[in-house]
Amino acid sequence: MIARIWHGKTTAEKADAYMEEYFHQTGLADYQGTEGNLGVLVLRKYEEGRADFLMLTLWESEDAIRKFAGEDINSARYYPEDKKYFAELEPSVVHYDVLVNHLNLKTSS
């Protein structure tokens, strides 16, 4: 299993709109619709008027990631209106091999 990790920053004012109005229609729908995706975790932290997002997606293999991201799996994938939420679009993501997979997930949302 491979974890694909993306990071983005937006203003605190845009953070909820990004999650509620946009992410579910774009990124989440694409992740869940891609064969080989094993799950998605979205982490958010507020600090000094901004919201930092850390997106962790889990994949069966690099081939599965290519189905989502294209040939260059290290490049971040963005959607047309991402610039509305994020002033800077980080060009790359990182990947880690998952060595332990023991999740008992319960979220507040």
Backbone atoms as SQL, in Angstrom:
CREATE TABLE atoms (id INTEGER PRIMARY KEY, chain TEXT, resi INTEGER, resn TEXT, atom TEXT, x REAL, y REAL, z REAL);
INSERT INTO atoms VALUES
  (1, 'A', 1, 'MET', 'N', 0.850, -1.172, 0.000),
  (2, 'A', 1, 'MET', 'CA', 0.000, 0.000, 0.000),
  (3, 'A', 1, 'MET', 'C', 0.894, 1.233, 0.000),
  (4, 'A', 2, 'ILE', 'N', 0.452, 2.261, -0.721),
  (5, 'A', 2, 'ILE', 'CA', 1.204, 3.509, -0.832),
  (6, 'A', 2, 'ILE', 'C', 0.326, 4.663, -0.379),
  (7, 'A', 3, 'ALA', 'N', 0.908, 5.553, 0.425),
  (8, 'A', 3, 'ALA', 'CA', 0.231, 6.783, 0.836),
  (9, 'A', 3, 'ALA', 'C', 0.732, 7.911, -0.048),
  (10, 'A', 4, 'ARG', 'N', -0.198, 8.639, -0.632),
  (11, 'A', 4, 'ARG', 'CA', 0.097, 9.824, -1.448),
  (12, 'A', 4, 'ARG', 'C', -0.308, 11.036, -0.623),
  (13, 'A', 5, 'ILE', 'N', 0.622, 11.980, -0.431),
  (14, 'A', 5, 'ILE', 'CA', 0.375, 13.090, 0.481),
  (15, 'A', 5, 'ILE', 'C', 0.516, 14.419, -0.259),
  (16, 'A', 6, 'TRP', 'N', -0.544, 15.217, -0.180),
  (17, 'A', 6, 'TRP', 'CA', -0.586, 16.550, -0.775),
  (18, 'A', 6, 'TRP', 'C', -0.821, 17.573, 0.331),
  (19, 'A', 7, 'HIS', 'N', -0.263, 18.765, 0.165),
  (20, 'A', 7, 'HIS', 'CA', -0.409, 19.841, 1.145),
  (21, 'A', 7, 'HIS', 'C', -0.884, 21.095, 0.440),
  (22, 'A', 8, 'GLY', 'N', -1.801, 21.826, 1.075),
  (23, 'A', 8, 'GLY', 'CA', -2.261, 23.101, 0.536),
  (24, 'A', 8, 'GLY', 'C', -2.660, 24.044, 1.658),
  (25, 'A', 9, 'LYS', 'N', -2.594, 25.351, 1.358),
  (26, 'A', 9, 'LYS', 'CA', -2.960, 26.383, 2.328),
  (27, 'A', 9, 'LYS', 'C', -4.001, 27.301, 1.711),
  (28, 'A', 10, 'THR', 'N', -4.976, 27.678, 2.514),
  (29, 'A', 10, 'THR', 'CA', -5.974, 28.648, 2.097),
  (30, 'A', 10, 'THR', 'C', -6.284, 29.556, 3.279),
  (31, 'A', 11, 'THR', 'N', -7.113, 30.534, 3.063),
  (32, 'A', 11, 'THR', 'CA', -7.512, 31.393, 4.174),
  (33, 'A', 11, 'THR', 'C', -8.526, 30.648, 5.036),
  (34, 'A', 12, 'ALA', 'N', -8.601, 31.029, 6.291),
  (35, 'A', 12, 'ALA', 'CA', -9.572, 30.401, 7.193),
  (36, 'A', 12, 'ALA', 'C', -10.989, 30.592, 6.668),
  (37, 'A', 13, 'GLU', 'N', -11.255, 31.729, 6.030),
  (38, 'A', 13, 'GLU', 'CA', -12.593, 32.018, 5.519),
  (39, 'A', 13, 'GLU', 'C', -13.004, 31.089, 4.381),
  (40, 'A', 14, 'LYS', 'N', -12.046, 30.603, 3.606),
  (41, 'A', 14, 'LYS', 'CA', -12.354, 29.754, 2.458),
  (42, 'A', 14, 'LYS', 'C', -12.328, 28.257, 2.787),
  (43, 'A', 15, 'ALA', 'N', -11.855, 27.907, 3.962),
  (44, 'A', 15, 'ALA', 'CA', -11.618, 26.503, 4.296),
  (45, 'A', 15, 'ALA', 'C', -12.895, 25.662, 4.277),
  (46, 'A', 16, 'ASP', 'N', -13.957, 26.135, 4.913),
  (47, 'A', 16, 'ASP', 'CA', -15.202, 25.357, 4.940),
  (48, 'A', 16, 'ASP', 'C', -15.825, 25.253, 3.560),
  (49, 'A', 17, 'ALA', 'N', -15.804, 26.343, 2.810),
  (50, 'A', 17, 'ALA', 'CA', -16.371, 26.316, 1.456),
  (51, 'A', 17, 'ALA', 'C', -15.618, 25.330, 0.579),
  (52, 'A', 18, 'TYR', 'N', -14.305, 25.282, 0.726),
  (53, 'A', 18, 'TYR', 'CA', -13.513, 24.322, -0.043),
  (54, 'A', 18, 'TYR', 'C', -13.978, 22.900, 0.241),
  (55, 'A', 19, 'MET', 'N', -14.126, 22.571, 1.510),
  (56, 'A', 19, 'MET', 'CA', -14.511, 21.196, 1.874),
  (57, 'A', 19, 'MET', 'C', -15.963, 20.905, 1.512),
  (58, 'A', 20, 'GLU', 'N', -16.859, 21.812, 1.833),
  (59, 'A', 20, 'GLU', 'CA', -18.286, 21.537, 1.688),
  (60, 'A', 20, 'GLU', 'C', -18.792, 21.705, 0.262),
  (61, 'A', 21, 'GLU', 'N', -18.265, 22.689, -0.450),
  (62, 'A', 21, 'GLU', 'CA', -18.815, 23.022, -1.761),
  (63, 'A', 21, 'GLU', 'C', -17.989, 22.493, -2.924),
  (64, 'A', 22, 'TYR', 'N', -16.733, 22.189, -2.700),
  (65, 'A', 22, 'TYR', 'CA', -15.863, 21.923, -3.837),
  (66, 'A', 22, 'TYR', 'C', -15.163, 20.569, -3.775),
  (67, 'A', 23, 'PHE', 'N', -14.487, 20.281, -2.679),
  (68, 'A', 23, 'PHE', 'CA', -13.684, 19.057, -2.592),
  (69, 'A', 23, 'PHE', 'C', -14.508, 17.803, -2.824),
  (70, 'A', 24, 'HIS', 'N', -15.688, 17.734, -2.265),
  (71, 'A', 24, 'HIS', 'CA', -16.517, 16.533, -2.418),
  (72, 'A', 24, 'HIS', 'C', -16.893, 16.288, -3.874),
  (73, 'A', 25, 'GLN', 'N', -17.035, 17.353, -4.654),
  (74, 'A', 25, 'GLN', 'CA', -17.420, 17.226, -6.061),
  (75, 'A', 25, 'GLN', 'C', -16.229, 16.928, -6.967),
  (76, 'A', 26, 'THR', 'N', -15.041, 17.287, -6.542),
  (77, 'A', 26, 'THR', 'CA', -13.864, 17.136, -7.401),
  (78, 'A', 26, 'THR', 'C', -12.964, 16.019, -6.882),
  (79, 'A', 27, 'GLY', 'N', -12.048, 16.360, -5.999),
  (80, 'A', 27, 'GLY', 'CA', -11.045, 15.408, -5.529),
  (81, 'A', 27, 'GLY', 'C', -11.619, 14.143, -4.933),
  (82, 'A', 28, 'LEU', 'N', -12.532, 14.276, -3.996),
  (83, 'A', 28, 'LEU', 'CA', -13.073, 13.086, -3.338),
  (84, 'A', 28, 'LEU', 'C', -13.781, 12.176, -4.329),
  (85, 'A', 29, 'ALA', 'N', -14.569, 12.760, -5.210),
  (86, 'A', 29, 'ALA', 'CA', -15.265, 11.954, -6.216),
  (87, 'A', 29, 'ALA', 'C', -14.266, 11.219, -7.114),
  (88, 'A', 30, 'ASP', 'N', -13.192, 11.901, -7.501),
  (89, 'A', 30, 'ASP', 'CA', -12.174, 11.257, -8.337),
  (90, 'A', 30, 'ASP', 'C', -11.424, 10.160, -7.583),
  (91, 'A', 31, 'TYR', 'N', -11.055, 10.447, -6.330),
  (92, 'A', 31, 'TYR', 'CA', -10.369, 9.410, -5.546),
  (93, 'A', 31, 'TYR', 'C', -11.236, 8.161, -5.462),
  (94, 'A', 32, 'GLN', 'N', -12.459, 8.334, -5.037),
  (95, 'A', 32, 'GLN', 'CA', -13.346, 7.192, -4.820),
  (96, 'A', 32, 'GLN', 'C', -13.703, 6.486, -6.123),
  (97, 'A', 33, 'GLY', 'N', -13.650, 7.201, -7.227),
  (98, 'A', 33, 'GLY', 'CA', -13.982, 6.613, -8.512),
  (99, 'A', 33, 'GLY', 'C', -12.807, 5.974, -9.229),
  (100, 'A', 34, 'THR', 'N', -11.630, 6.012, -8.631),
  (101, 'A', 34, 'THR', 'CA', -10.438, 5.447, -9.261),
  (102, 'A', 34, 'THR', 'C', -10.162, 4.058, -8.702),
  (103, 'A', 35, 'GLU', 'N', -10.100, 3.086, -9.587),
  (104, 'A', 35, 'GLU', 'CA', -9.790, 1.719, -9.175),
  (105, 'A', 35, 'GLU', 'C', -8.427, 1.691, -8.497),
  (106, 'A', 36, 'GLY', 'N', -8.361, 1.058, -7.352),
  (107, 'A', 36, 'GLY', 'CA', -7.110, 0.956, -6.619),
  (108, 'A', 36, 'GLY', 'C', -6.975, 1.954, -5.488),
  (109, 'A', 37, 'ASN', 'N', -7.942, 2.896, -5.368),
  (110, 'A', 37, 'ASN', 'CA', -7.923, 3.809, -4.227),
  (111, 'A', 37, 'ASN', 'C', -8.487, 3.075, -3.026),
  (112, 'A', 38, 'LEU', 'N', -7.771, 3.149, -1.916),
  (113, 'A', 38, 'LEU', 'CA', -8.167, 2.429, -0.705),
  (114, 'A', 38, 'LEU', 'C', -8.726, 3.333, 0.385),
  (115, 'A', 39, 'GLY', 'N', -8.671, 4.649, 0.171),
  (116, 'A', 39, 'GLY', 'CA', -9.223, 5.547, 1.171),
  (117, 'A', 39, 'GLY', 'C', -8.607, 6.927, 1.103),
  (118, 'A', 40, 'VAL', 'N', -9.247, 7.835, 1.809),
  (119, 'A', 40, 'VAL', 'CA', -8.852, 9.243, 1.818),
  (120, 'A', 40, 'VAL', 'C', -8.950, 9.765, 3.247),
  (121, 'A', 41, 'LEU', 'N', -7.936, 10.476, 3.682),
  (122, 'A', 41, 'LEU', 'CA', -7.968, 11.204, 4.947),
  (123, 'A', 41, 'LEU', 'C', -7.662, 12.663, 4.643),
  (124, 'A', 42, 'VAL', 'N', -8.479, 13.570, 5.162),
  (125, 'A', 42, 'VAL', 'CA', -8.244, 15.000, 5.003),
  (126, 'A', 42, 'VAL', 'C', -8.013, 15.579, 6.393),
  (127, 'A', 43, 'LEU', 'N', -6.857, 16.189, 6.579),
  (128, 'A', 43, 'LEU', 'CA', -6.524, 16.817, 7.850),
  (129, 'A', 43, 'LEU', 'C', -6.469, 18.322, 7.642),
  (130, 'A', 44, 'ARG', 'N', -6.934, 19.068, 8.637),
  (131, 'A', 44, 'ARG', 'CA', -6.939, 20.530, 8.549),
  (132, 'A', 44, 'ARG', 'C', -6.481, 21.105, 9.875),
  (133, 'A', 45, 'LYS', 'N', -5.678, 22.164, 9.778),
  (134, 'A', 45, 'LYS', 'CA', -5.190, 22.870, 10.958),
  (135, 'A', 45, 'LYS', 'C', -5.322, 24.361, 10.696),
  (136, 'A', 46, 'TYR', 'N', -5.917, 25.075, 11.667),
  (137, 'A', 46, 'TYR', 'CA', -6.021, 26.530, 11.580),
  (138, 'A', 46, 'TYR', 'C', -4.855, 27.156, 12.325),
  (139, 'A', 47, 'GLU', 'N', -4.265, 28.172, 11.688),
  (140, 'A', 47, 'GLU', 'CA', -3.154, 28.864, 12.327),
  (141, 'A', 47, 'GLU', 'C', -3.002, 30.248, 11.706),
  (142, 'A', 48, 'GLU', 'N', -3.059, 31.275, 12.529),
  (143, 'A', 48, 'GLU', 'CA', -2.809, 32.650, 12.109),
  (144, 'A', 48, 'GLU', 'C', -3.631, 33.051, 10.883),
  (145, 'A', 49, 'GLY', 'N', -4.925, 32.784, 10.914),
  (146, 'A', 49, 'GLY', 'CA', -5.812, 33.216, 9.849),
  (147, 'A', 49, 'GLY', 'C', -5.810, 32.385, 8.591),
  (148, 'A', 50, 'ARG', 'N', -5.124, 31.258, 8.623),
  (149, 'A', 50, 'ARG', 'CA', -5.122, 30.393, 7.452),
  (150, 'A', 50, 'ARG', 'C', -5.454, 28.958, 7.861),
  (151, 'A', 51, 'ALA', 'N', -5.808, 28.194, 6.865),
  (152, 'A', 51, 'ALA', 'CA', -6.091, 26.777, 7.080),
  (153, 'A', 51, 'ALA', 'C', -5.106, 25.967, 6.248),
  (154, 'A', 52, 'ASP', 'N', -4.397, 25.086, 6.907),
  (155, 'A', 52, 'ASP', 'CA', -3.494, 24.160, 6.224),
  (156, 'A', 52, 'ASP', 'C', -4.210, 22.828, 6.068),
  (157, 'A', 53, 'PHE', 'N', -4.173, 22.308, 4.853),
  (158, 'A', 53, 'PHE', 'CA', -4.757, 20.998, 4.569),
  (159, 'A', 53, 'PHE', 'C', -3.653, 20.004, 4.270),
  (160, 'A', 54, 'LEU', 'N', -3.815, 18.814, 4.776),
  (161, 'A', 54, 'LEU', 'CA', -2.947, 17.695, 4.442),
  (162, 'A', 54, 'LEU', 'C', -3.866, 16.576, 3.970),
  (163, 'A', 55, 'MET', 'N', -3.699, 16.184, 2.730),
  (164, 'A', 55, 'MET', 'CA', -4.541, 15.163, 2.122),
  (165, 'A', 55, 'MET', 'C', -3.713, 13.891, 2.002),
  (166, 'A', 56, 'LEU', 'N', -4.199, 12.834, 2.593),
  (167, 'A', 56, 'LEU', 'CA', -3.516, 11.558, 2.545),
  (168, 'A', 56, 'LEU', 'C', -4.446, 10.568, 1.865),
  (169, 'A', 57, 'THR', 'N', -4.028, 10.083, 0.707),
  (170, 'A', 57, 'THR', 'CA', -4.813, 9.072, 0.011),
  (171, 'A', 57, 'THR', 'C', -4.031, 7.772, 0.011),
  (172, 'A', 58, 'LEU', 'N', -4.745, 6.682, 0.067),
  (173, 'A', 58, 'LEU', 'CA', -4.125, 5.357, 0.134),
  (174, 'A', 58, 'LEU', 'C', -4.424, 4.599, -1.149),
  (175, 'A', 59, 'TRP', 'N', -3.389, 3.936, -1.673),
  (176, 'A', 59, 'TRP', 'CA', -3.469, 3.287, -2.979),
  (177, 'A', 59, 'TRP', 'C', -2.885, 1.882, -2.937),
  (178, 'A', 60, 'GLU', 'N', -3.415, 1.012, -3.772),
  (179, 'A', 60, 'GLU', 'CA', -2.919, -0.357, -3.859),
  (180, 'A', 60, 'GLU', 'C', -1.506, -0.421, -4.420),
  (181, 'A', 61, 'SER', 'N', -1.187, 0.469, -5.390),
  (182, 'A', 61, 'SER', 'CA', 0.087, 0.378, -6.103),
  (183, 'A', 61, 'SER', 'C', 0.357, 1.680, -6.849),
  (184, 'A', 62, 'GLU', 'N', 1.565, 1.784, -7.410),
  (185, 'A', 62, 'GLU', 'CA', 1.884, 2.934, -8.252),
  (186, 'A', 62, 'GLU', 'C', 1.009, 2.942, -9.503),
  (187, 'A', 63, 'ASP', 'N', 0.687, 1.780, -10.026),
  (188, 'A', 63, 'ASP', 'CA', -0.201, 1.715, -11.195),
  (189, 'A', 63, 'ASP', 'C', -1.568, 2.305, -10.871),
  (190, 'A', 64, 'ALA', 'N', -2.064, 2.068, -9.678),
  (191, 'A', 64, 'ALA', 'CA', -3.346, 2.646, -9.267),
  (192, 'A', 64, 'ALA', 'C', -3.237, 4.169, -9.175),
  (193, 'A', 65, 'ILE', 'N', -2.125, 4.659, -8.653),
  (194, 'A', 65, 'ILE', 'CA', -1.915, 6.106, -8.565),
  (195, 'A', 65, 'ILE', 'C', -1.898, 6.716, -9.963),
  (196, 'A', 66, 'ARG', 'N', -1.259, 6.037, -10.922),
  (197, 'A', 66, 'ARG', 'CA', -1.220, 6.540, -12.300),
  (198, 'A', 66, 'ARG', 'C', -2.616, 6.691, -12.889),
  (199, 'A', 67, 'LYS', 'N', -3.529, 5.816, -12.515),
  (200, 'A', 67, 'LYS', 'CA', -4.909, 5.926, -13.011),
  (201, 'A', 67, 'LYS', 'C', -5.541, 7.243, -12.563),
  (202, 'A', 68, 'PHE', 'N', -5.125, 7.731, -11.417),
  (203, 'A', 68, 'PHE', 'CA', -5.634, 8.998, -10.895),
  (204, 'A', 68, 'PHE', 'C', -4.799, 10.185, -11.376),
  (205, 'A', 69, 'ALA', 'N', -3.474, 10.082, -11.248),
  (206, 'A', 69, 'ALA', 'CA', -2.586, 11.234, -11.410),
  (207, 'A', 69, 'ALA', 'C', -1.951, 11.354, -12.789),
  (208, 'A', 70, 'GLY', 'N', -1.937, 10.287, -13.555),
  (209, 'A', 70, 'GLY', 'CA', -1.212, 10.299, -14.826),
  (210, 'A', 70, 'GLY', 'C', 0.172, 9.708, -14.645),
  (211, 'A', 71, 'GLU', 'N', 0.959, 9.765, -15.724),
  (212, 'A', 71, 'GLU', 'CA', 2.279, 9.123, -15.717),
  (213, 'A', 71, 'GLU', 'C', 3.220, 9.657, -14.649),
  (214, 'A', 72, 'ASP', 'N', 3.245, 10.963, -14.450),
  (215, 'A', 72, 'ASP', 'CA', 4.136, 11.548, -13.443),
  (216, 'A', 72, 'ASP', 'C', 3.408, 11.564, -12.104),
  (217, 'A', 73, 'ILE', 'N', 3.538, 10.490, -11.366),
  (218, 'A', 73, 'ILE', 'CA', 2.777, 10.361, -10.119),
  (219, 'A', 73, 'ILE', 'C', 3.235, 11.335, -9.043),
  (220, 'A', 74, 'ASN', 'N', 4.388, 11.966, -9.228),
  (221, 'A', 74, 'ASN', 'CA', 4.892, 12.913, -8.236),
  (222, 'A', 74, 'ASN', 'C', 4.343, 14.325, -8.421),
  (223, 'A', 75, 'SER', 'N', 3.653, 14.556, -9.528),
  (224, 'A', 75, 'SER', 'CA', 3.042, 15.866, -9.765),
  (225, 'A', 75, 'SER', 'C', 1.682, 15.934, -9.096),
  (226, 'A', 76, 'ALA', 'N', 1.403, 17.066, -8.481),
  (227, 'A', 76, 'ALA', 'CA', 0.085, 17.270, -7.871),
  (228, 'A', 76, 'ALA', 'C', -0.961, 17.388, -8.979),
  (229, 'A', 77, 'ARG', 'N', -2.155, 16.951, -8.682),
  (230, 'A', 77, 'ARG', 'CA', -3.259, 17.069, -9.630),
  (231, 'A', 77, 'ARG', 'C', -4.213, 18.148, -9.124),
  (232, 'A', 78, 'TYR', 'N', -4.532, 19.100, -9.984),
  (233, 'A', 78, 'TYR', 'CA', -5.412, 20.196, -9.597),
  (234, 'A', 78, 'TYR', 'C', -6.621, 20.259, -10.521),
  (235, 'A', 79, 'TYR', 'N', -7.645, 20.951, -10.022),
  (236, 'A', 79, 'TYR', 'CA', -8.905, 21.124, -10.740),
  (237, 'A', 79, 'TYR', 'C', -9.059, 22.593, -11.113),
  (238, 'A', 80, 'PRO', 'N', -9.901, 22.890, -12.109),
  (239, 'A', 80, 'PRO', 'CA', -9.977, 24.252, -12.645),
  (240, 'A', 80, 'PRO', 'C', -10.194, 25.358, -11.614),
  (241, 'A', 81, 'GLU', 'N', -10.987, 25.126, -10.592),
  (242, 'A', 81, 'GLU', 'CA', -11.284, 26.197, -9.637),
  (243, 'A', 81, 'GLU', 'C', -10.420, 26.158, -8.380),
  (244, 'A', 82, 'ASP', 'N', -9.388, 25.334, -8.342),
  (245, 'A', 82, 'ASP', 'CA', -8.517, 25.288, -7.164),
  (246, 'A', 82, 'ASP', 'C', -7.890, 26.637, -6.854),
  (247, 'A', 83, 'LYS', 'N', -7.601, 27.425, -7.882),
  (248, 'A', 83, 'LYS', 'CA', -6.987, 28.746, -7.657),
  (249, 'A', 83, 'LYS', 'C', -7.922, 29.681, -6.901),
  (250, 'A', 84, 'LYS', 'N', -9.205, 29.390, -6.931),
  (251, 'A', 84, 'LYS', 'CA', -10.181, 30.186, -6.170),
  (252, 'A', 84, 'LYS', 'C', -9.968, 30.012, -4.660),
  (253, 'A', 85, 'TYR', 'N', -9.468, 28.848, -4.268),
  (254, 'A', 85, 'TYR', 'CA', -9.290, 28.530, -2.852),
  (255, 'A', 85, 'TYR', 'C', -7.846, 28.651, -2.382),
  (256, 'A', 86, 'PHE', 'N', -6.904, 28.319, -3.254),
  (257, 'A', 86, 'PHE', 'CA', -5.497, 28.260, -2.863),
  (258, 'A', 86, 'PHE', 'C', -4.687, 29.286, -3.646),
  (259, 'A', 87, 'ALA', 'N', -3.984, 30.170, -2.937),
  (260, 'A', 87, 'ALA', 'CA', -3.163, 31.191, -3.590),
  (261, 'A', 87, 'ALA', 'C', -1.950, 30.566, -4.257),
  (262, 'A', 88, 'GLU', 'N', -1.438, 29.494, -3.675),
  (263, 'A', 88, 'GLU', 'CA', -0.279, 28.798, -4.224),
  (264, 'A', 88, 'GLU', 'C', -0.647, 27.334, -4.420),
  (265, 'A', 89, 'LEU', 'N', -0.329, 26.806, -5.595),
  (266, 'A', 89, 'LEU', 'CA', -0.582, 25.402, -5.884),
  (267, 'A', 89, 'LEU', 'C', 0.756, 24.670, -5.887),
  (268, 'A', 90, 'GLU', 'N', 0.998, 23.931, -4.836),
  (269, 'A', 90, 'GLU', 'CA', 2.270, 23.219, -4.729),
  (270, 'A', 90, 'GLU', 'C', 2.384, 22.226, -5.885),
  (271, 'A', 91, 'PRO', 'N', 3.527, 22.187, -6.549),
  (272, 'A', 91, 'PRO', 'CA', 3.640, 21.390, -7.772),
  (273, 'A', 91, 'PRO', 'C', 3.752, 19.879, -7.578),
  (274, 'A', 92, 'SER', 'N', 4.136, 19.453, -6.391),
  (275, 'A', 92, 'SER', 'CA', 4.375, 18.017, -6.237),
  (276, 'A', 92, 'SER', 'C', 3.755, 17.458, -4.959),
  (277, 'A', 93, 'VAL', 'N', 3.686, 16.159, -4.932),
  (278, 'A', 93, 'VAL', 'CA', 3.217, 15.400, -3.779),
  (279, 'A', 93, 'VAL', 'C', 4.339, 14.463, -3.352),
  (280, 'A', 94, 'VAL', 'N', 4.169, 13.801, -2.223),
  (281, 'A', 94, 'VAL', 'CA', 5.139, 12.796, -1.791),
  (282, 'A', 94, 'VAL', 'C', 4.421, 11.477, -1.597),
  (283, 'A', 95, 'HIS', 'N', 5.178, 10.409, -1.709),
  (284, 'A', 95, 'HIS', 'CA', 4.636, 9.064, -1.534),
  (285, 'A', 95, 'HIS', 'C', 5.444, 8.322, -0.479),
  (286, 'A', 96, 'TYR', 'N', 4.737, 7.551, 0.316),
  (287, 'A', 96, 'TYR', 'CA', 5.363, 6.715, 1.332),
  (288, 'A', 96, 'TYR', 'C', 4.778, 5.319, 1.235),
  (289, 'A', 97, 'ASP', 'N', 5.617, 4.312, 1.424),
  (290, 'A', 97, 'ASP', 'CA', 5.112, 2.954, 1.576),
  (291, 'A', 97, 'ASP', 'C', 4.464, 2.844, 2.945),
  (292, 'A', 98, 'VAL', 'N', 3.305, 2.247, 3.012),
  (293, 'A', 98, 'VAL', 'CA', 2.612, 2.043, 4.282),
  (294, 'A', 98, 'VAL', 'C', 3.121, 0.731, 4.877),
  (295, 'A', 99, 'LEU', 'N', 3.729, 0.823, 6.031),
  (296, 'A', 99, 'LEU', 'CA', 4.304, -0.349, 6.681),
  (297, 'A', 99, 'LEU', 'C', 3.368, -0.973, 7.697),
  (298, 'A', 100, 'VAL', 'N', 2.511, -0.167, 8.299),
  (299, 'A', 100, 'VAL', 'CA', 1.537, -0.648, 9.271),
  (300, 'A', 100, 'VAL', 'C', 0.182, -0.085, 8.880),
  (301, 'A', 101, 'ASN', 'N', -0.816, -0.934, 8.840),
  (302, 'A', 101, 'ASN', 'CA', -2.167, -0.514, 8.494),
  (303, 'A', 101, 'ASN', 'C', -3.110, -1.042, 9.566),
  (304, 'A', 102, 'HIS', 'N', -3.295, -0.250, 10.583),
  (305, 'A', 102, 'HIS', 'CA', -4.195, -0.611, 11.669),
  (306, 'A', 102, 'HIS', 'C', -4.997, 0.627, 12.038),
  (307, 'A', 103, 'LEU', 'N', -6.115, 0.834, 11.353),
  (308, 'A', 103, 'LEU', 'CA', -6.918, 2.028, 11.563),
  (309, 'A', 103, 'LEU', 'C', -8.279, 1.650, 12.137),
  (310, 'A', 104, 'ASN', 'N', -8.643, 2.279, 13.205),
  (311, 'A', 104, 'ASN', 'CA', -9.991, 2.202, 13.758),
  (312, 'A', 104, 'ASN', 'C', -10.534, 3.620, 13.725),
  (313, 'A', 105, 'LEU', 'N', -11.057, 3.986, 12.585),
  (314, 'A', 105, 'LEU', 'CA', -11.387, 5.398, 12.339),
  (315, 'A', 105, 'LEU', 'C', -12.769, 5.777, 12.844),
  (316, 'A', 106, 'LYS', 'N', -12.795, 6.837, 13.595),
  (317, 'A', 106, 'LYS', 'CA', -14.031, 7.502, 14.026),
  (318, 'A', 106, 'LYS', 'C', -13.738, 8.980, 13.925),
  (319, 'A', 107, 'THR', 'N', -14.565, 9.719, 13.205),
  (320, 'A', 107, 'THR', 'CA', -14.301, 11.138, 13.022),
  (321, 'A', 107, 'THR', 'C', -15.400, 11.962, 13.675),
  (322, 'A', 108, 'SER', 'N', -15.106, 13.239, 13.812),
  (323, 'A', 108, 'SER', 'CA', -16.092, 14.142, 14.402),
  (324, 'A', 108, 'SER', 'C', -17.095, 14.633, 13.364),
  (325, 'A', 109, 'SER', 'N', -16.842, 14.356, 12.092),
  (326, 'A', 109, 'SER', 'CA', -17.776, 14.827, 11.057),
  (327, 'A', 109, 'SER', 'C', -18.477, 13.694, 10.354);
